[in-house]
Amino acid sequence: MRRLMLMRHAKSDRPPGMPDRARPINGRGTTAARLMGVYLDHHGLVPDLVLCSPARRTRDTLTAAMEEWHREVNVAFEERLYAAPREVILSVIGEQDAEAKSLMVIGHNPGLQEVAQLLIATGDVLLRERLREKFPTAALAVIDFAAEAWNLVHERSGRLDRFVTPRSLAAATS
């Protein structure tokens, strides 16, 4: 079995004149990324490997989430994930070593949302509809596959295990 976690970067600022790649996450984004990090750790979802876009907002998201994890994780910054279309994201996933049973990709929309929609065949219908409508900042889609290797993951072969957003976590705890 393979478990793929797709996480969009947290909320970022857009300072005037700052290049897109250099945009940091803001205070709300840091809070959301840490909340998602706590969720991942508490639910045993800390991945074997994280592939992260090199943009500052994705790196900031990863750093904030990892502060809440209670185990070390292998991380690779993958240049091709910056603002990548779904075909590139799928290619990067398919290249990963079978040793990593769980893989997290931290990247950007619309690519992440399109990858999730393309890979998911089954799972909670309401969550699938929410994911189709919007993949907000710091959202997490967890997709399971009955594949023995990442290069065997293909369209409509996954089951959506969960789709979590910072807002849904905050609503569940209030």
N, C-alpha and C positions, 0 to 999 in steps of 0.2 A: 504494500500500500504506500502511496505517496500523499503527502499533505502540502498543498500550496496555499500560502497566505499572501494576499495582495493588499498592500497598505498604501494609501495615498498620503502624501506629505501633509503635515499639519498646516493650519492657517498661517499665511505669511504676509508680510508687509510689502508694499511696492513703493519704496522711496524714489522720489524724482531723480532721474539720471542714473539710477543703479541698474547694471546689467541684470537680466532675468536670472542668470545662473547664480548671482551673488545675493539674491533676496533671502533674508533670514526669516525664521518663523517669529511670530510676535508672542506676546504674553499669553494670549488665549490659545495659541498654537502649542506653546510649551506645556500648558496645563493639560490640553487634550492629549498630547503625545505621551505625557506621563501617565495619564489615566488609562490610555490604551496599553502602556507598558505594564501597569499593575494588572490589568485584565488578562493580558497574555501570560504573565507569570502565574497568577492565581489559577488559571484554567489549564495549566500545563501545555501552553501553546508556544513557548519559547522555541524558535526553530533551530535546526542543526546549522543552517547556513542562511545568511542574509545577503541578498544582492541589492545594492543601493545605487541609485542614480548619484552622480557626483555633484549635483546642484546643492547649494548651501542649505536650502529648505528641507531637502530630503536627508541630508547628513544631520542637520539639527533635530529633525524628527527622530531619527535613529538614536542619536545620543540621548535625548530625553527619555525615550522608551526604554533603552538599555539600562538606564540608571535604576530602573525598577526590577530588573531581572536578577535572579539569584544564581545564575550560572553563566559561564563564559560561552560566547557564540562566535563562530567564524563569520567574518564579514568581508565582502569583496565589493569595491566600488567599480561599477560597470559603466563605462563611458556611453555605451550604446543605449542605456536606459534613459538618458536625458531626453525628455519630451518625445519618447519613442512611440511609434505606431504599434498596433497590436502584433503585426507580423514580426517585428524586431524583438518585442518582449517574448513572444512565443519561441523564437529562435534561441534567445539567451536561456530560457528555461530548459529547452530541449538539450542544450549543451552540457548541462550540469551532471556531475558524477552521481552514479546510483547510490553511493555511500550516504549521501544526504537524503534522509527519508522525508524530512520536513524542510521546506524552502520558503523564505519570505522574500518578496520583491517589494521594495519601497520606491515608488515612482510617482508618475504624473497622470493626470487625465488629459485627454479622453482615452488614452491607450489602456490604462489599467481596467477601466470599466468595460471597454470593448473586449479585452482578454477574458474577463470574468464571464461576460455574457456568452462568448463563443464557447468556452469550456464547459459551462454548466448545463447538464441535462436533467438533473433531478434535484430534489431538496424542497424545503418548505416553500410553497407557492407564494405566500405573502412576502417572505424575505427576498425571493427572486424578483418579485415585482418592485419592491423598494429599491433593490440594486439597479434594476433596469431604469427606474425613474431618475435616480441620482446616486452618485458615489462621492459623498462630501469629503472635505478635508479630514484627515486622520481616520477615515473609515477603514474597516478591515473586513475582507471577504476570505473565508476559510473554505477551501475546496478540496475534497478527498477524491483520490483516483485509485482504481484497482490495478494499477500498472506497476511493473517491477523496475522500471527505469524511467527517467524523465523524458527520454527521447520517444517513449511509447505513449505519452500523454497527447491526446488529439481532441479535435472538436467534439463537443457534446459527450465527453467521456467522464465528466466529473459530477460529483454530488455536492451541492452547497451545504456545508455543515452549519455555517452561521454567517451572518452579516451584521456587524456591530459598528455603531458610530458613537462618538463621544456623547452626542445628545441622547441616544437610546440608553447608554449606561447611566447618564445623569438622571434620566427619567425613572429608571429602574431602582435607583437608590433613594429617590425622594418620596 
